[in-house]
Amino acid sequence: MKYNYLGNTGLKVSHVSLGGASFSNIYGLQDKEKSVELIRETLKLGVNYMETSPWYGQGSSEISYGKALKGIPRESYFIGSKVGRYEKNVQHMFDFSAEKTEAAVDMTLERLGLEYVDLIQIHDPTFVPDLSVILKETLPALERAVKDGKARFIGLCDYDLDRMKEIIEETDIKISTVLSYAKSTLHDNRLQNFTNYFKSKGVGVINAAATGMGLLTNNGPQPWHPASDHIKSFCKQASDYCKEQGVELARLATWFTLNQPNIDTNVCGFFDIAQMKDTLSLVDGGLTQHEQNILADLQSRFFDKVCLHWDGVELPAYREELKNKNK
């Protein structure tokens, strides 16, 4: 396993890290006991950084981690969770207030069975109606959590790279990391436009969703995926080509992402141990010559001249649903 320093935190994290969304049935029904086994096996193979959030299964992901980490020396791993996004019910989905933030940190620690998390992140601040809430309530509450020993560092997690940059520029509170997802991929590699800025601020760069949350897989995305039908159809053409050539698109997409520069760790979600081991094998073993040839074809045929994204999709949809619920 390759290890990198996470910004200026001093934390030396594995190049591949473990995502917690897959422990919440977001990507299919997940057996809880198998989740615990998967977490433990992943740690044994050199992964030392893990991600979770109360949003993932309304706490079920954190609970799975809590069970898996019992008896494992605390100094042997790093773990990050989040605040701000919580429930499926649109009326209670987001809450960035200081009061909720403080309570959420305590609940996270209770679920994990830990005295502290290494990283506490604001989850999707794009959805806050007024940025001043982040600056005057959420961040000060997290700063108090750090001072109280409940967390070591503060981070941001968002699909919108400009929003995270804006918060870093507007606050005097130290932001140690950013987590960007689905923007270091074959279909959208715009994270590279921001890494130098984040690095210049001493901010660690965490990337997630190498497959674009399932777009770049032979099986395709889940029904909830926010991409347009056009994007899904386009990516399906790429996956169909991979099937014809006897390769898995997810392997090619993951290899591409793992080899992008200036990224400290790549959060990968695994459905089972076999998938986890296959992903980790890419770090040292890379792709076969046949897979390399297909990847080159994919890039020239499908992805080199396009940027496929869902900017501006989720926020209006959320606001419209919230408006209808509040009528």
PyMOL commands that set and color helices and strands:
alter all, ss='L'
color gray80, all
select helices_A, chain A and resi 21-24+32-44+56-69+74-76+90-92+98-112+125-127+131-147+161-170+190-193+195-200+229-245+249-258+273-285+289-303+314-325
alter helices_A, ss='H'
color red, helices_A
select strands_A, chain A and resi 3-5+12-14+16-18+49-51+78-83+117-123+151-158+177-181+204-208+265-268
alter strands_A, ss='S'
color yellow, strands_A
deselect
rebuild
show_as cartoon
